[in-house]
Structure formats: C-alpha cells, structure tokens
C-alpha cells in the first residue's frame, strides 16, 4: 500500500453508472475513466462497492437520502440499478487500478463479496451501515488484511465494540473514519472535532475522515479534518457534479480533489516542527529588530552611567536591555558619543 499522508481515497461508489448512461458507454468503461482521472490527480486509492440488491436490503426498505436529488423511494430499487458487476468485473478494475499505480479496494456488503475480494483489495473497507454487524466484521477481520471502518451514526460504545471484535479476531492494522451518515451532510453537522475524540479514545489505531459534505470553493472541510488529525481522507468522486444520481451532489470532481491535495501540501509546508527555536530566516531580523542599550548623551571616559544616560533602541547588536540594572552604576572606559550602541567592552 502507498504511505502518503494523508492517504486519499476516491470513493467511486456507483457514480460511474450515471456517467456511463450520459456518455452511452458501458459501466466498466466509465469506471475505468474514473480510475484514469483519479490516477492523473495523484489519488492513492480507488474504492468501489460490492453488493447485490437482494442481499443488502429488504424490498420495502425506505430511502434515507435527499429525494430531491435522487427520487428513488426504496433502497432496494436504488441498489438494483447499481449491482451489475460481478467478481470478474472487480478483478478487471483491480488490475486496471494497480496498473495505474494506485491501491484498490471495494466495500463488501455480503459474505460472498468479502470472499472474492480477498485477493484483490489492499485493505477491506467496512461501511458505517455494518458497524453493528459484528459477525460480518469478525469474518472480514479473519481475512488477515488491514481493515478501514467508518463509524457514522454510532455511539462511542458501539465504535469500541466493533474495534474490539476486529482486534480479537487478529486484525492489527485498523483505521476508523469519523463519518456522518447523512447525504449530503450539512456543514453544521460535520462535527469534525469528533476526529480528536476518536484519536484520544483509541490512541493505538489510526483515525480518518469519510466526508459527505458538499464541496466548498476551497475544500476547507477536508483541510480542517487533516488539521485535526485525520490520517486518511475518503470522499466520493465524480467526473460531473451536475449529473443526477444518489451521490454526485456531494461528491468532489477532479478539480475539487486537486484543490484538496494542494491544501494538504500547503498545510504540511506551514506546520513545520514542534521545536520552538530561532529559524535561519529569523537570524538577521532577530539581530536588527531587537534592542540594545544606547547612550542618550556624550560621555567621557570614567563617567558613571546613570539611568537617564541609556535607552533601549534597535538594533540588538549591543548590550541587551535585560542587563540594564547591571550597566547602571558602571563607568565608561572611553569617550563615547550620543547614540552609541553600548557593548561590554566599553564599560
């Protein structure tokens, strides 16, 4: 796996189905277009979803998304639109993604997909919707691969329970994602400070952020998540945010992801070191902008320096004002003119 920080996952989800329909191409061709675009930007991982409508949801399960964006009224009907891929299709996408230099994963939503993905994915991704599906989590953990798990719509106790299942099943490489299970997530509901809570509560595992907030002009939601400690960032990816469909309206397009990546690099460049010291770029300003004790009048050799004879002024090349009490009462050892910068050799 790539070791970029933050590690960026482009969640292809099912957006490519809508692109395929718009361009009159096959979903597989559209999926490869998405992979191409992600690779060109420099994204670390292309992520898909593996499910069949009849094994993920009952036929009468109601929608929980914005019906003004996606009018399908049942989950089953929506999933039926997007469950055409089989093991061979995902293997082709896996090989294609790896050939582009990116990592590959797909979220399994049933035991069959968890099995056939085992030799394809670089890590398993578990959806927030399966956080309470502990037998399934244990089954995936025993596959011996890293597990990334979203913890949206959950109490902290439920997060702890799922993490314990992973650990007890032998999973040693775990990432949990702060996530809000709302599509799209209103900015005021993003609750990104939870990243810090998760890091403090589970200090031995990595914490990431899975974003459902609609992209803003400068991608500050993702930047804020990174600043608060998210080591892995996941966001839905689209080639066209104007397409109708379940996820396009809160997805980032290539330009959004470029902006986010540029922000991460900028953040890294300005964060610097934890050490408080004088930087090389500060050496000259430190010398010239600090103050020294400077004479307020002409003085003859042997005269005693009084308080009113000195004043702290720039530059800081002479005796520092912090030694004022030591200097007062001493004699000058040579004739000095007004505005002379005092040095220890002069007194």
Secondary structure, DSSP 8 states (H G I E B T S, - for coil): ----SSEEEEEEETHHHHHHHHHT--HHHHHHHHHHHHHHHT-SEEEEEE--HHHHS-TT-B--S-TTT----BHHHHHHHT----HHHHHHHHHHHHHTT-EEEEEE-SHHHHHHTTTT-SSEEE-GGGTT-HHHHHHHHTT-S-EEEE-TT--HHHHHHHHHHHHHTT---EEEEEE--SSSB-GGG--TTHHHHHHHHTTTSEEEEEE-B---TT-HHHHHHHHTT-SEEEEEB-S-TTS-SSSGGG-B-HHHHHHHHHHHHHHHHHH--S-----GGGHHHHHHHSEEEEESS-B-TT-B--GGGEEEEE--SS--GGGHHHHTT-B-SS-B-TT-B--GGG-
